[in-house]
Amino acid sequence: MEKNQIQTVKAPLKRRSARKHRQERFFDYSLFFIVIFLVCFGLVMIYSTTAYTSSIENNGDSYYYVFRQGLLALLGFVGAIVISRFDYHFFAKFAFFAYIVMLIIQILTPFIGVGSESHGQSRWIAIGPIQFQPSEVSKVALILFLAFVCSRTVKSLHTFGGIIKVFLLAAPMVFVVVLTNLSTAMILLGITFVIVFVASDRYKPFVAIIGLCIVGLVAGLLMFSYRMGRITAWLNVETDDYAYQIRQSLYAIGSGGIFGKGLGQSIQKLDYLPEAHNDMIFGIICEELGLFGAVAIILLFVLLLWRCMIIANNAPDLFGALLVVGIMTQIGIQAFINIAVATNFIPNTGITLPFISYGGTSVAILVCEIGLVLGVSRQIRMEG
């Protein structure tokens, strides 16, 4: 009888122990819901921005842009959930392969690219009915590649030569992209700099690297006259003909005031502000929701980056930490550049606002990247 009583007492203890073991893994729901909110907010703003023009261009279909964005965003979330269930070390097996494949595709894009063109350079690839920008996939490939290389050769990053070698490995991708898309090349360079900086314990070499990057940026501007034209327009925004888009963005931001004109009440979206649903959507946010709405969105991005930083700090290994750092850097740089361009803080360049601007493949890939971050978070073991 006493033996049976002992077994009866032990059984609940075993069940509680099993439940405790199952609850050890961590999943960052805060990050997940922030991304869901940003994507849903983006859909609302895309509808507000495109409903009028879309109904005219697409036989009365005011939901054309929203439907396409929403469908690819949904696919992105499905992909993110699937990716988050994998052990993120699984993707390290494809790091080198993905980098080489995307480098080849980037080289071929100007020759085989179709769809929208910018200054004579095709930036899109078509596969059946789907068009995508290879540079968006290249960002993920570069992050995965650098996180893998730096985690495997971390000891060599204690020397200046080791740091330079990693930059040289990333250089082909940056160089190929800079020929057709300077803004994306800047993002790739920023991702490389931050990942290597975090992995290394040296500081002085990066001062020299910053100097070289500035020289490279100037060279990239001088290679094409239209890029220098953007600098001139930035310095003479009131009078330069090429500054029309920025002037309209500033009109939208200034007319919004503190609380905005109200959702759907923008005037600049009615064919006054080019790319209002894409690169310049932040101007429409300011016009309709005012300074209050703009600050709220900025704070959400700050919160998203903070959650990524928490995951990176607690990642089980260096590869996971650098993977999250790379994705965090990409989102942070893109958000900064987009908002800075819309407010004329820096010269005009075509970068979308992450999760919010129209661009189906872009938002799908970004959400899948968040799946990678969540995959790292699932490997964090909670104490107690």
C-alpha positions as CSV (number, residue, x, y, z in Angstrom):
1,M,0.0,0.0,0.0
2,E,2.8,2.4,0.8
3,K,4.5,1.6,-2.5
4,N,1.4,2.5,-4.4
5,Q,1.0,5.7,-2.5
6,I,4.6,6.7,-3.3
7,Q,4.0,6.0,-7.0
8,T,0.8,8.1,-6.9
9,V,2.8,11.0,-5.5
10,K,5.6,10.6,-8.1
11,A,3.3,10.6,-11.1
12,P,2.1,14.3,-10.8
13,L,5.7,15.3,-10.2
14,K,6.8,13.6,-13.4
15,R,4.1,15.4,-15.3
16,R,5.0,18.8,-13.9
17,S,8.7,18.1,-14.7
18,A,7.7,17.2,-18.3
19,R,5.6,20.4,-18.7
20,K,8.5,22.4,-17.2
21,H,10.9,20.9,-19.8
22,R,8.5,21.6,-22.7
23,Q,8.3,25.3,-21.6
24,E,12.0,25.9,-21.6
25,R,12.1,27.2,-25.1
26,F,11.4,30.8,-25.8
27,F,9.3,32.4,-28.6
28,D,9.3,36.2,-29.0
29,Y,5.6,36.9,-29.4
30,S,6.2,40.6,-28.9
31,L,8.3,40.7,-32.1
32,F,5.8,38.6,-34.0
33,F,2.9,40.9,-33.1
34,I,4.8,44.1,-33.9
35,V,5.5,42.7,-37.4
36,I,1.8,41.7,-37.8
37,F,0.8,45.2,-36.8
38,L,3.2,46.9,-39.2
39,V,2.1,44.8,-42.1
40,C,-1.6,45.4,-41.4
41,F,-1.0,49.1,-40.9
42,G,0.9,49.0,-44.3
43,L,-2.2,47.4,-45.9
44,V,-4.4,50.2,-44.5
45,M,-2.1,52.9,-45.8
46,I,-1.7,51.3,-49.2
47,Y,-5.4,51.2,-49.6
48,S,-5.8,54.8,-48.4
49,T,-3.0,55.8,-50.9
50,T,-4.1,53.8,-53.9
51,A,-7.9,53.4,-53.7
52,Y,-8.6,56.4,-56.0
53,T,-6.0,55.9,-58.6
54,S,-6.4,52.1,-58.6
55,S,-10.1,52.3,-59.3
56,I,-9.3,54.5,-62.4
57,E,-6.4,52.3,-63.6
58,N,-8.0,48.9,-62.9
59,N,-11.6,49.3,-64.1
60,G,-13.0,50.3,-60.7
61,D,-11.0,47.8,-58.6
62,S,-9.8,49.9,-55.7
63,Y,-8.4,46.9,-53.9
64,Y,-5.9,45.9,-56.6
65,Y,-2.7,46.9,-54.8
66,V,-4.0,45.9,-51.4
67,F,-5.0,42.4,-52.6
68,R,-1.6,41.7,-54.2
69,Q,0.3,43.0,-51.1
70,G,-1.9,41.1,-48.7
71,L,-1.6,37.9,-50.6
72,L,2.2,38.0,-50.6
73,A,2.3,39.2,-47.0
74,L,0.2,36.1,-46.1
75,L,2.6,33.8,-47.9
76,G,5.4,35.6,-46.1
77,F,3.8,34.8,-42.7
78,V,3.2,31.2,-43.6
79,G,6.9,31.0,-44.7
80,A,8.0,32.7,-41.5
81,I,6.1,30.2,-39.3
82,V,7.6,27.3,-41.2
83,I,11.1,28.8,-41.1
84,S,10.8,29.5,-37.4
85,R,10.1,25.8,-36.7
86,F,13.5,24.8,-38.3
87,D,16.7,24.7,-36.3
88,Y,18.4,27.8,-37.8
89,H,21.7,25.9,-38.1
90,F,20.0,24.0,-41.0
91,F,20.2,27.1,-43.2
92,A,24.0,27.4,-42.6
93,K,24.4,24.5,-45.0
94,F,23.2,26.7,-47.9
95,A,25.1,29.9,-46.9
96,F,27.9,29.6,-49.5
97,F,25.6,28.2,-52.2
98,A,23.0,30.9,-51.8
99,Y,25.7,33.6,-51.9
100,I,27.2,32.3,-55.2
101,V,23.8,31.8,-56.8
102,M,22.6,35.3,-56.0
103,L,25.9,36.8,-57.1
104,I,25.5,35.1,-60.5
105,I,21.9,36.3,-60.7
106,Q,22.9,39.8,-59.9
107,I,25.5,39.8,-62.6
108,L,23.0,38.5,-65.2
109,T,20.1,40.8,-64.1
110,P,21.1,43.8,-66.3
111,F,21.1,41.4,-69.3
112,I,18.1,39.2,-68.6
113,G,16.1,41.4,-66.4
114,V,12.6,42.5,-67.4
115,G,9.8,44.7,-66.0
116,S,10.4,48.1,-64.5
117,E,13.6,49.8,-65.4
118,S,15.5,52.7,-63.8
119,H,17.9,54.7,-65.9
120,G,18.3,52.0,-68.4
121,Q,19.1,49.3,-65.9
122,S,16.7,46.4,-65.4
123,R,16.4,45.4,-61.7
124,W,13.7,42.8,-61.9
125,I,13.6,39.1,-62.8
126,A,10.5,37.5,-64.1
127,I,9.6,33.9,-63.4
128,G,6.2,33.2,-65.0
129,P,3.7,35.8,-63.7
130,I,6.0,36.7,-60.7
131,Q,8.5,39.5,-60.8
132,F,11.0,40.0,-58.1
133,Q,14.0,42.2,-57.4
134,P,17.1,39.9,-56.9
135,S,18.7,42.5,-54.6
136,E,16.0,41.8,-52.0
137,V,17.0,38.1,-51.9
138,S,20.7,39.1,-52.1
139,K,20.4,40.8,-48.7
140,V,19.3,37.6,-47.1
141,A,22.0,35.6,-48.9
142,L,24.7,38.0,-47.8
143,I,23.5,38.0,-44.1
144,L,23.4,34.2,-44.0
145,F,26.9,34.0,-45.7
146,L,28.6,36.6,-43.5
147,A,27.0,35.1,-40.3
148,F,28.3,31.7,-41.3
149,V,31.8,32.9,-42.3
150,C,32.3,35.1,-39.2
151,S,31.1,32.5,-36.8
152,R,33.5,29.9,-38.3
153,T,36.5,32.3,-38.5
154,V,36.0,34.4,-35.5
155,K,39.6,34.1,-34.3
156,S,40.9,35.6,-37.5
157,L,38.7,38.7,-36.9
158,H,41.1,39.7,-34.1
159,T,43.5,40.8,-36.8
160,F,43.2,43.6,-39.4
161,G,44.0,41.1,-42.2
162,G,41.2,38.8,-41.1
163,I,38.7,41.6,-41.1
164,I,39.8,42.8,-44.6
165,K,39.4,39.2,-45.9
166,V,35.7,39.1,-44.8
167,F,35.1,42.5,-46.5
168,L,36.8,41.2,-49.7
169,L,34.4,38.2,-49.6
170,A,31.4,40.5,-49.5
171,A,32.9,43.0,-52.0
172,P,31.8,41.1,-55.2
173,M,28.2,41.3,-54.3
174,V,28.4,45.0,-53.2
175,F,30.3,45.9,-56.4
176,V,27.8,44.2,-58.7
177,V,24.8,45.8,-57.0
178,V,26.3,49.3,-56.9
179,L,26.4,49.3,-60.7
180,T,22.6,49.3,-60.9
181,N,21.3,50.2,-57.4
182,L,23.5,52.4,-55.2
183,S,21.0,52.5,-52.3
184,T,20.8,48.7,-52.1
185,A,24.6,48.5,-52.3
186,M,24.8,50.9,-49.3
187,I,22.5,48.6,-47.3
188,L,24.6,45.6,-48.2
189,L,27.8,47.5,-47.2
190,G,26.1,48.5,-43.9
191,I,25.1,44.9,-43.2
192,T,28.7,43.7,-43.8
193,F,30.2,46.4,-41.6
194,V,27.9,45.8,-38.6
195,I,28.1,42.0,-38.8
196,V,32.0,42.0,-38.9
197,F,32.1,44.8,-36.3
198,V,30.0,42.7,-33.9
199,A,32.0,39.6,-34.5
200,S,35.4,41.3,-34.0
201,D,36.9,42.7,-30.9
202,R,38.9,45.3,-32.8
203,Y,37.8,48.9,-33.3
204,K,40.6,50.9,-35.0
205,P,40.5,48.9,-38.3
206,F,36.9,50.0,-38.8
207,V,37.8,53.6,-38.8
208,A,40.0,53.0,-41.8
209,I,37.2,51.0,-43.4
210,I,34.7,53.8,-42.9
211,G,37.1,56.1,-44.8
212,L,37.4,53.6,-47.6
213,C,33.6,53.3,-47.7
214,I,33.2,57.0,-48.0
215,V,35.6,57.1,-50.9
216,G,33.7,54.2,-52.6
217,L,30.4,56.0,-52.1
218,V,31.8,59.2,-53.8
219,A,33.1,57.0,-56.6
220,G,29.6,55.4,-56.9
221,L,28.0,58.8,-57.2
222,L,30.5,60.0,-59.8
223,M,30.0,56.9,-62.0
224,F,26.6,58.0,-63.1
225,S,25.5,61.6,-63.7
226,Y,21.9,61.1,-62.5
227,R,23.2,60.3,-59.1
228,M,25.0,63.6,-58.9
229,G,21.8,65.2,-60.0
230,R,20.1,63.8,-56.9
231,I,22.8,65.6,-54.7
232,T,22.1,68.8,-56.6
233,A,18.4,68.4,-56.1
234,W,18.8,67.7,-52.4
235,L,20.8,70.9,-52.0
236,N,18.3,73.0,-54.0
237,V,15.0,71.4,-53.1
238,E,13.1,74.7,-53.5
239,T,14.0,75.3,-57.1
240,D,15.5,72.2,-58.7
241,D,13.2,70.4,-61.2
242,Y,14.5,67.0,-60.0
243,A,13.4,67.8,-56.4
244,Y,9.7,67.8,-57.3
245,Q,9.0,64.5,-55.5
246,I,10.7,65.7,-52.3
247,R,8.9,69.0,-52.4
248,Q,5.6,67.2,-52.6
249,S,6.6,64.9,-49.7
250,L,7.5,68.0,-47.6
251,Y,4.2,69.6,-48.5
252,A,2.4,66.4,-47.3
253,I,4.4,66.3,-44.0
254,G,4.0,70.0,-43.3
255,S,0.2,70.0,-44.0
256,G,-0.4,67.0,-41.6
257,G,0.3,69.0,-38.5
258,I,0.2,67.3,-35.1
259,F,-2.7,64.9,-35.6
260,G,-3.1,64.9,-39.4
261,K,-6.0,65.5,-41.8
262,G,-7.5,62.1,-41.1
263,L,-7.1,58.6,-42.6
264,G,-7.9,58.7,-46.3
265,Q,-8.0,62.5,-46.5
266,S,-4.6,63.1,-48.1
267,I,-4.4,65.5,-51.0
268,Q,-0.8,64.7,-52.1
269,K,-1.7,61.1,-53.0
270,L,-4.0,62.3,-55.8
271,D,-1.2,62.2,-58.4
272,Y,0.8,65.0,-56.8
273,L,3.3,62.8,-54.9
274,P,5.0,60.2,-57.2
275,E,5.4,56.7,-55.7
276,A,3.1,57.7,-52.8
277,H,2.3,54.1,-52.0
278,N,5.9,53.0,-52.3
279,D,9.0,55.0,-51.5
280,M,7.1,58.0,-50.3
281,I,4.4,56.4,-48.1
282,F,5.9,58.0,-45.0
283,G,4.9,61.4,-46.3
284,I,1.3,60.2,-46.7
285,I,1.4,58.8,-43.1
286,C,2.5,62.2,-41.9
287,E,-0.2,64.0,-43.9
288,E,-3.1,61.7,-42.8
289,L,-2.0,60.8,-39.2
290,G,0.3,63.8,-38.5
291,L,3.3,63.9,-36.2
292,F,1.5,61.6,-33.8
293,G,1.2,58.8,-36.3
294,A,4.8,59.3,-37.6
295,V,6.3,59.1,-34.1
296,A,4.2,56.1,-33.3
297,I,5.5,54.2,-36.4
298,I,9.1,55.2,-35.6
299,L,8.7,54.0,-32.0
300,L,7.4,50.6,-33.3
301,F,10.5,50.2,-35.5
302,V,12.6,51.1,-32.4
303,L,10.7,48.5,-30.4
304,L,11.2,45.9,-33.2
305,L,14.9,46.5,-33.3
306,W,15.1,46.3,-29.5
307,R,13.4,42.9,-29.5
308,C,15.9,41.8,-32.2
309,M,18.8,43.0,-30.0
310,I,17.4,41.1,-27.0
311,I,17.3,37.9,-29.1
312,A,20.8,38.5,-30.5
313,N,22.2,39.0,-27.0
314,N,20.7,35.8,-25.8
315,A,21.3,33.6,-28.9
316,P,22.8,30.2,-28.2
317,D,25.8,30.8,-30.4
318,L,27.6,33.4,-32.5
319,F,26.0,32.2,-35.8
320,G,22.5,32.8,-34.4
321,A,23.5,36.2,-32.9
322,L,25.1,37.4,-36.2
323,L,22.1,36.2,-38.2
324,V,19.8,38.3,-36.0
325,V,22.2,41.3,-36.1
326,G,22.3,41.2,-39.9
327,I,18.5,41.2,-40.2
328,M,18.2,43.9,-37.6
329,T,20.7,46.0,-39.4
330,Q,18.9,45.6,-42.8
331,I,15.6,46.7,-41.3
332,G,17.1,49.6,-39.4
333,I,19.0,51.0,-42.3
334,Q,16.1,50.7,-44.7
335,A,13.7,52.4,-42.3
336,F,16.2,55.2,-41.6
337,I,16.9,55.8,-45.3
338,N,13.2,55.8,-46.3
339,I,12.2,58.3,-43.5
340,A,15.3,60.4,-44.1
341,V,14.6,60.7,-47.8
342,A,10.9,61.6,-47.2
343,T,12.0,64.4,-44.8
344,N,14.9,65.5,-47.1
345,F,17.4,64.7,-44.5
346,I,19.5,62.8,-47.1
347,P,19.4,62.8,-51.0
348,N,16.6,61.0,-52.7
349,T,17.1,57.3,-53.3
350,G,14.6,54.5,-53.8
351,I,14.2,52.5,-50.6
352,T,10.9,51.1,-49.3
353,L,9.7,51.5,-45.7
354,P,10.0,47.9,-44.3
355,F,6.6,46.0,-43.9
356,I,4.6,49.2,-44.9
357,S,5.5,50.3,-48.4
358,Y,4.0,48.5,-51.4
359,G,6.1,45.8,-52.8
360,G,4.8,42.2,-52.5
361,T,8.1,40.3,-52.8
362,S,9.9,42.7,-50.5
363,V,7.4,42.3,-47.7
364,A,7.2,38.6,-48.1
365,I,11.0,38.2,-47.9
366,L,11.2,40.6,-44.9
367,V,8.5,38.6,-43.0
368,C,10.4,35.4,-43.8
369,E,13.5,37.0,-42.4
370,I,11.6,37.6,-39.2
371,G,10.9,33.9,-39.3
372,L,14.7,33.3,-39.1
373,V,14.9,35.7,-36.1
374,L,12.1,33.8,-34.4
375,G,13.9,30.5,-35.2
376,V,16.8,31.8,-33.2
377,S,14.6,32.9,-30.4
378,R,13.1,29.4,-30.2
379,Q,16.6,28.0,-29.4
380,I,16.9,30.3,-26.4
381,R,16.4,28.4,-23.2
382,M,14.6,30.1,-20.4
383,E,15.9,29.8,-16.9
384,G,13.9,28.3,-14.1
